[in-house]
Amino acid sequence: MAALRRKFGEDYQVVNTSRGTTFSAPVKKKRQRFVEKNGRCNVQHGNLGGETSRYLSDLFTTLVDLKWRWNLLIFILTYTIAWLVMASMWWIIAYIRGDIGNGHDQSYTPCVANVYNFPSAFLFFIETEATIGYGYRYITEKCPEGIILFLFQSLLGSIVDAFLIGCMFIKMSQPKKRAETLMFSQDAVISQRDGKLCLMFRVGNLRNSHMVSAQIRCKLIKSRQTPEGEFLPLDQCELDVGFGTGADQLFLVSPLTICHEINSKSPFFDLSQRSLKSEQFEIVVILEGIVETTGMTCQARTSYTEDEVLWGHRFLPVMSLEDGFFRVDYSQFHSNFEVPTPAYSVKEYEEKSSLPSPAATPHRDRVFSVDCLEAVEGRGGRGGSVSSRLPSKLQRMSSSGKEDLQRKVLRLSSQPAERACSTGDLPLKLQRMGSSPCQDEIGLQLKSLKVGFEVHGVTRSTGDLHRRSLLHTQMHAPLHTPLSTPTPKRPEDNLPAKLRRMNADR
């Protein structure tokens, strides 16, 4: 099917001879192009009204822009009519003076010698206009009107020659034919280059003469609607093909691949392989340069519609190294092949890459002292409940039954003025709130909390806590208690009766 489509075009039919039925393949609607593949702009100007006079004001350019058949017709008609008119004027002068009837009289002096009829008058004009001068027909001194007509003929002939010959010369030397030897690839491709998604097409020069100062530009023509509701049917947008880096200045000796990087500034930023099938746009490519042989500026154009942009393809190489020179194989100029290419757009790729990865998120277990929270909670009456400003994980820990048991044990094992807290892992706001005399006892309470979670029993960790608390109280007695306060001799005297009985049983 694909081979038939390439050979016969889109309008073909496949006939099933076995069943006697005819299957018609769906004919794709022809895409309306703004610029044809050969560079001709598909635009016609109509309803000019009185503006047609502007074409006559620039008659020379109008004649140059005409097609060759009209140009040749105007060229032939202008010279033919001018010759006939000027020959008629010479015949009228001869007829008025009577030279036609007395032309063969040797004693008569005519205005123009040897002019007897209209053909002889026409030949005299051609000999004068072309400066041939055979010497048989000439103007005599007794014909002042003939002399005036001769001067007018010379001036008018020079003007007509300059106008028409100059028009023909400009038309023949136009660089449009030079543009025929500048090739563009039939299709454009989208694939990755240097890790970036790029839109690429190929351009080549068939002649050995170079294009001086060759520069390439690309325009995206696409319909859009403005936020104000205005519809722009043929909105033109520039495609960057290396303006900042100078890649748009071409040294067109061998075929080059022009690359447009699709990034956040590109109109194709959100274009994917799926959305390409539903898009409608046209890419116009303009190549300009100076013809080396004539010094005239040449411009070659082509365009690519959305169905001529192939996703996930790359051009085949055409350069090969021979014995002492590089060879370009133009048979592979339009060929391309498929390559692995992501089907999503650059916008989708950037959005996926900007999302944080769970594996990359740093996680660190924090150990909080429950007793410290109680100490801070006792001072938090002014600003409200401190536990409501704690992390949710810490709130769940503090509300569990096991932590309630540990908190009760730690309350029994320490005096209200001697509670220790560990705020090293708490937020900075809680650290400032917890900067109190209990800050000196961080190490002791952290150790007591760890001992409290052991499986050896609550009474053992409580007794150890009280012995360490008593030692710490004696070491820091000048800082926390007055000198007149008596120190108990036995630590067990400060315990409640229930705990004293439990220690006695042990």
LINLINJO-V511379 format. One record per residue. N is the residue number from 1. PSI is psi in whole degrees, -180 to 180 (999 if undefined). NEAR is the number of other ideal C-beta (glycine too) atoms within 12 Angstrom. Layout:
n;psi;near
N;PSI;NEAR
N;PSI;NEAR
This chain:
n;psi;near
1;-46;14
2;-37;10
3;-40;9
4;-38;15
5;-39;17
6;-32;11
7;-45;10
8;-5;15
9;-172;13
10;-31;20
11;85;14
12;164;21
13;140;18
14;119;17
15;125;14
16;102;11
17;-22;9
18;-38;7
19;-13;9
20;13;8
21;158;11
22;127;12
23;124;15
24;122;13
25;146;18
26;127;13
27;122;13
28;133;13
29;135;11
30;130;12
31;129;20
32;118;17
33;147;28
34;-38;30
35;128;30
36;168;20
37;-29;25
38;2;18
39;-4;28
40;131;18
41;127;21
42;65;20
43;132;13
44;137;8
45;128;11
46;167;8
47;48;8
48;-27;11
49;-126;9
50;2;9
51;-5;12
52;-21;14
53;-21;12
54;-29;14
55;-35;18
56;-27;13
57;-26;11
58;65;13
59;-36;19
60;-48;22
61;-34;17
62;-42;21
63;-37;28
64;-36;26
65;-13;18
66;160;21
67;162;14
68;-38;19
69;-40;11
70;-35;17
71;-43;25
72;-36;19
73;-44;16
74;-38;26
75;-47;27
76;-44;16
77;-38;16
78;-48;26
79;-39;26
80;-46;18
81;-41;16
82;-40;28
83;-44;28
84;-40;20
85;-47;24
86;-35;31
87;-36;31
88;-36;21
89;-39;31
90;-37;43
91;-37;30
92;-42;22
93;-44;32
94;-36;37
95;-41;23
96;-41;17
97;-11;25
98;20;17
99;-22;35
100;-40;27
101;-30;16
102;25;19
103;-31;24
104;0;15
105;121;14
106;-27;9
107;-7;7
108;136;18
109;107;19
110;174;35
111;-46;37
112;121;40
113;142;28
114;30;25
115;107;40
116;-26;27
117;-171;21
118;-42;20
119;-40;19
120;-35;26
121;-37;36
122;-41;27
123;-37;25
124;-40;42
125;-43;38
126;-41;26
127;-37;28
128;-43;33
129;-42;28
130;4;17
131;42;13
132;-53;14
133;69;14
134;-23;16
135;-1;10
136;-38;14
137;134;30
138;163;22
139;137;31
140;169;23
141;-10;13
142;26;16
143;79;24
144;-35;15
145;-31;22
146;-36;34
147;-42;20
148;-43;16
149;-34;31
150;-42;28
151;-43;16
152;-40;22
153;-41;31
154;-44;20
155;-46;16
156;-39;25
157;-39;28
158;-39;18
159;-46;16
160;-42;26
161;-45;22
162;-40;16
163;-53;24
164;-43;29
165;-38;19
166;-39;21
167;-44;29
168;-37;25
169;-44;19
170;-40;23
171;-38;28
172;-32;19
173;11;19
174;142;24
175;10;30
176;-37;26
177;-28;19
178;-31;29
179;-19;30
180;-23;19
181;9;26
182;121;38
183;146;30
184;148;41
185;150;35
186;-34;24
187;156;30
188;153;43
189;156;36
190;120;42
191;179;32
192;139;24
193;124;21
194;36;10
195;9;11
196;143;22
197;128;37
198;149;35
199;125;42
200;148;40
201;168;41
202;145;40
203;144;43
204;161;32
205;122;34
206;-21;22
207;158;22
208;-25;13
209;139;22
210;162;22
211;113;38
212;136;23
213;47;20
214;133;31
215;142;29
216;142;39
217;154;31
218;138;40
219;133;29
220;120;36
221;117;32
222;142;25
223;143;20
224;166;21
225;131;12
226;162;10
227;-23;8
228;-3;8
229;3;8
230;132;11
231;125;12
232;104;16
233;-34;15
234;67;23
235;132;20
236;131;23
237;138;25
238;137;20
239;128;37
240;117;28
241;27;36
242;37;22
243;-42;18
244;-32;11
245;-8;11
246;12;12
247;-15;23
248;-12;30
249;114;23
250;141;31
251;87;20
252;70;37
253;-39;22
254;166;27
255;136;32
256;149;33
257;116;32
258;134;39
259;132;33
260;115;40
261;128;29
262;108;38
263;-164;22
264;-21;18
265;-5;17
266;146;28
267;-17;29
268;27;35
269;-37;24
270;21;22
271;128;34
272;176;25
273;-34;23
274;-43;15
275;-19;22
276;-29;29
277;-25;15
278;-3;12
279;157;25
280;109;23
281;172;35
282;131;37
283;117;43
284;125;37
285;131;38
286;121;31
287;123;39
288;147;29
289;173;35
290;128;22
291;127;30
292;-35;22
293;-37;17
294;-19;20
295;11;16
296;151;22
297;132;22
298;144;36
299;127;28
300;140;39
301;154;33
302;178;38
303;158;36
304;124;38
305;177;31
306;-29;28
307;-6;25
308;10;29
309;116;36
310;123;31
311;132;37
312;35;21
313;163;30
314;148;28
315;145;34
316;145;23
317;144;20
318;-7;25
319;139;22
320;149;16
321;119;11
322;-168;10
323;94;7
324;3;6
325;168;11
326;137;15
327;136;17
328;122;25
329;99;18
330;-6;21
331;-21;11
332;16;20
333;-40;28
334;-1;27
335;146;22
336;168;29
337;160;18
338;145;16
339;155;21
340;122;12
341;135;29
342;139;24
343;-11;20
344;168;23
345;169;29
346;-33;31
347;-44;23
348;-37;22
349;-42;25
350;-36;18
351;-37;14
352;-40;14
353;-22;14
354;-16;10
355;137;12
356;141;10
357;134;10
358;-34;8
359;-27;7
360;-7;9
361;122;9
362;138;9
363;132;9
364;125;7
365;132;9
366;139;18
367;119;22
368;147;34
369;121;41
370;-35;40
371;-34;42
372;-38;43
373;-36;40
374;-38;31
375;-41;37
376;-34;39
377;-30;27
378;-25;23
379;-3;25
380;16;21
381;-28;11
382;-43;10
383;8;16
384;-174;13
385;126;17
386;-32;32
387;-24;27
388;-19;17
389;4;20
390;163;30
391;154;19
392;-35;12
393;-41;16
394;-35;27
395;-40;20
396;-38;15
397;-42;26
398;-21;29
399;-4;18
400;160;15
401;-36;12
402;-38;17
403;-30;26
404;-40;16
405;-45;18
406;-37;32
407;-40;31
408;-40;22
409;-41;34
410;-29;41
411;-41;26
412;-27;31
413;2;39
414;151;36
415;155;27
416;-31;17
417;-5;19
418;18;36
419;137;40
420;153;38
421;154;41
422;110;33
423;15;33
424;-32;21
425;0;24
426;163;31
427;162;19
428;-34;12
429;-41;16
430;-30;33
431;-40;21
432;-36;16
433;-32;29
434;7;38
435;86;21
436;-178;24
437;-22;23
438;-8;36
439;-23;27
440;-14;22
441;29;37
442;-49;31
443;-40;19
444;-46;36
445;-34;41
446;-40;28
447;-40;27
448;-35;42
449;-41;34
450;-39;21
451;-32;28
452;-24;35
453;-1;22
454;162;18
455;9;9
456;-9;14
457;155;17
458;-34;29
459;-37;26
460;-45;22
461;-30;27
462;-41;37
463;-42;30
464;-37;26
465;-40;39
466;-36;35
467;-42;25
468;-35;27
469;-40;33
470;-43;28
471;-42;18
472;-34;30
473;-38;29
474;-36;20
475;-33;18
476;29;21
477;-40;18
478;-22;11
479;-28;18
480;-29;24
481;149;19
482;162;10
483;-23;10
484;-10;7
485;123;14
486;140;10
487;127;18
488;149;16
489;-36;10
490;134;13
491;-27;26
492;-16;21
493;-22;16
494;-8;24
495;156;28
496;166;18
497;-36;13
498;-42;15
499;-34;27
500;-39;21
501;-37;13
502;-39;20
503;-35;24
504;-37;13
505;-35;9
506;999;15
